[in-house]
Amino acid sequence: MEPRIKNPAMTVPGAMQALQKLATAASHADVPQTTRYLVDLRASQINGCSVCVDMHSRELKAIGEPDERIYTVSAWREVPYFTDAERAALALTEAATRLADRPDPVPDEVWEEAARHYDERQLSALVVSIAAINAWNRLNATTRQISGEWVEQWINVGQPA
């Protein structure tokens, strides 16, 4: 397997730094790291981004999340492993990732459930996080970026080679 082109975030000057700054900004709003990684994993599953599914699964594993939680993110509604707050974040992620799937892309009940668990700053961070991971997914999936060694380097040193 070969990517179509080098990752656009690494080719366009400033793009990688801008995407990293967006994610960093969202991380300062007291949304639990686990929730942010679950959000990233779920959006990446929906979008079919192998690089991000691999990366965020590994991140969850690295912070001590049990296998059953990692393996069942795509079926979060049917398993008992997620808190109500995590479920609200995952529902918001699915709605905000699948904007074209329904006339009211993010229904009030999805938003209101998220608002029951997160304050305005945290909700804002979740929305920014969801937008950021969707940007990454679109860059990687469109250009067929390959996971594996690149993700291992990222996880081990915090940046790709």
Secondary structure, 3 states (H helix, E strand, C coil): CCCCCCCHHHHCCCHHHHHHHHHHHHCCCCCCHHHHHHHHHHHHHHHCCHHHHHHHHHHHHHCCCCHHHHHCHHHHHHCCCCCHHHHHHHHHHHHHHCHHHCCCCCCHHHHHHHHHHCCHHHHHHHHHHHHHHHHHHHHHHHCCCCCCHHHHHHHHHCCCC
